[in-house]
Amino acid sequence: MYRRFIIIQLILVLFTTYASGQVKVRLFAAKPLKWIVISVSEGKYELDTYHDKPLSLLKGETVIFAFYNGVVAVKSNGAGSFTCDSLIMKGMTGTDIFSVRINGDSQTEQFYDGDLQCFSDLGFLVLINSCKIDKYIAGVVQAEGGTGRNIEYIKTQALLARTYMYRYFERHSIDRYNLCDDTHCQAYMGNTSNLLINKAVLETSGLVVMGNDSSLIMSAFHSNCGGETESSENVWLSGRPYLKKVIDPYCTGSRSARWTKSIPASEWEKYLKNSGYTQGSNNKPDYSFSQLTRQKNYRTGSFSLPFTKIRDDLDLRSTFFSVLFNGDLVILKGRGYGHGVGLCQEGAMVMAAKGFDYKQILKFYYTHIIISDIKNARK
């Protein structure tokens, strides 16, 4: 009964985060957590087990959480050791920051602000960080877009990250949080101290990208389109009116614009046969294929195979490639890096360097969009 009460409380807190300007993120979601070390870096925390008197944690103090016999074991210098079903570390000053190291990995220490919930589930610990939305967005921008960029490019990435967050805000509501920190949602490795990223996020706070029906867009992006983005219907099951092919002159001189891969001709032929290709008895096969503009399928004779499948099967950088023969080798001459849908990151970087602002960049890559405050988005 007590555990059920805790679960209900956690769910109620989850659904109030949207209005309060906070987001609940599961940390280290893709890793099996057996034990973690938490240190208070700034401010002051109270550790509350929902039962006993809260334990104070001051700057520089450390606490250890571990999975033990289906519950959370806690070890603290100030209060010894004890176990509980669940607990929450509450920041008390408004500028509270803690660091986390997991499973004895001394090389990985990540910093977070806000509160931290911990409970056990299916033999492991679950960590949920409740933090300010702008802090979360800044962390995502650093993880997904990197540092050292022009501020207009960073603002572009901030709007895409914020749009994604709100569009999928309830993705993990059944699991008691909003988003995870893995690529299943958005990569998030904690706070960033990068001044330019934090400035860009604050200057665009609340702004999102919507379609012409005021609904939040699918804010797809990729590393490099090779000079031409792809319409979403050629990559995924359905199309979006704002994710259409765009000729992009800005990314073609960037580092990921072109690539090549060599494959023995015998392996290429074997791969095609395993994919359903059958050779005619009287015709010598011609496996060459030129893809000067993006196409959906590779073709030889009457046989066709989606480029998306070839990319996945052969672990290629993109679907935008031509097939050439050179003696006993098949040369795949490719362009771009990633799925090719939506914003081209390297093209956007060049646009920003040339003086385009974030609104111009977004409207170049996404068709018929509206940039406005989240309050104006269709629920």
Helices and strands as residue ranges (DSSP letters): H 2-14, H 17-20, E 22-27, E 35-42, E 44-48, E 55-58, E 62-68, E 71-76, E 80-84, E 86-91, E 97-102, E 110-113, E 115-121, E 124-132, H 133-145, H 151-167, G 173-175, E 179-180, H 195-203, E 207-210, E 221-222, G 232-234, E 258-264, H 265-274, E 297-300, E 303-306, H 307-314, E 321-326, E 329-335, E 343-344, H 345-353, H 358-365, E 370-373, G 374-376
